[in-house]
Amino acid sequence: MNSEQRFVEKAVCGRHLRTVSSVKFSLDGRLLVSGGADGVAKLWRGSDGKELSVMDGHSQGISDVAISNDGSVVATASDDRSVGIWDTETRTKIHSCSGHTSYVFCVRFNPRCNLLASGSFDEHVRFWDPRTGTCVRQIAAHSDPVTSVDFNARDDDARLVSSSHDGLMRIWDVGSGLCITTLFAEMTPAVSSVRYTPNGRYILSNTLDSKIRLWDYANPTKCVKLYKGHLNEKYCCVSDFAVASVKMVVSGSEDGCIYLWDLQTRKLLQRLRTGTSVVLSVATHPKADIIASGGGGGDNVVQLWEFRYRDEGEKPSERIQQSDAQPSESMKQEDLAVATSAVVASSTAAAHVTPQQT
């Protein structure tokens, strides 16, 4: 990305009634799903953000969403302690998966979409059969709330990584439920999100010391690259990889901006002001230069951003031009509470509210 290229706002898809906690694209990029503290999941067209459907059926907020490869099924992780499985065509909940004893914080399909993993504030990871909604395995994974789970798509779905407020990232053998490897940063800052690289060889983590680390999990003590400049000390902000034209790391931030780094050089390429106070979730389109984002403290909107040359007439919306991306008084603490992508409100997590040094 050179000085003549940058991401600019493409569309404001629409809004949730409360904080947008999660956004995810389908594998082909046709669909985008969002979840919010209003307990509602919404489906949007991935190319232009047109609203397609609303899935409403949780009694409390949604912290995370996942979508199957073909876009036919959506999974939701909710404060009501359940995992919802939805048919996107009929907009109906086909299964309500119960078993977690506290807020369900994260959810992810395996690449073959015949298994669904969820993590909870009960410190467990559960595996579900999405066809029947039954729990096929559970793991006592961490000593604090589980914040994120991700399958390794290059390993025949055999491994899953989980992260937690306990500062650990653990790689699990899905078949046996045994822990293979444990990774952690110096001083073990709380880990807010974790994911495998597209080639399955590395792991990217966001931690509450305002740092993003790339790990070679074959060497658990080795942090390969470090990305910084954003603000992440309190809420569970998520990062993703952009792989279309420019290879980048993209992350939300507590200053209301989206940060973009060159994957290899770690150079900060761009800082996008969104108009929200906190950007909790970002997702990159798998085939096009498009980023989706969601957060809280502003209009609670889902936004799309696209890669353009400067001479293509980029003109950010007035709402964004007027925003200094400072925390808003209108941000409701309950909208960003524990199971809707925040860290506060649990005795086990409260210690991580204060910034930690590494």
Summary of the structure (lengths in Angstrom):
residues: 358
radius of gyration: 18.3
end to end distance: 30.5
largest distance: 55.1
contacts: 1364
relative contact order: 0.16
helix: 4%
strand: 49%
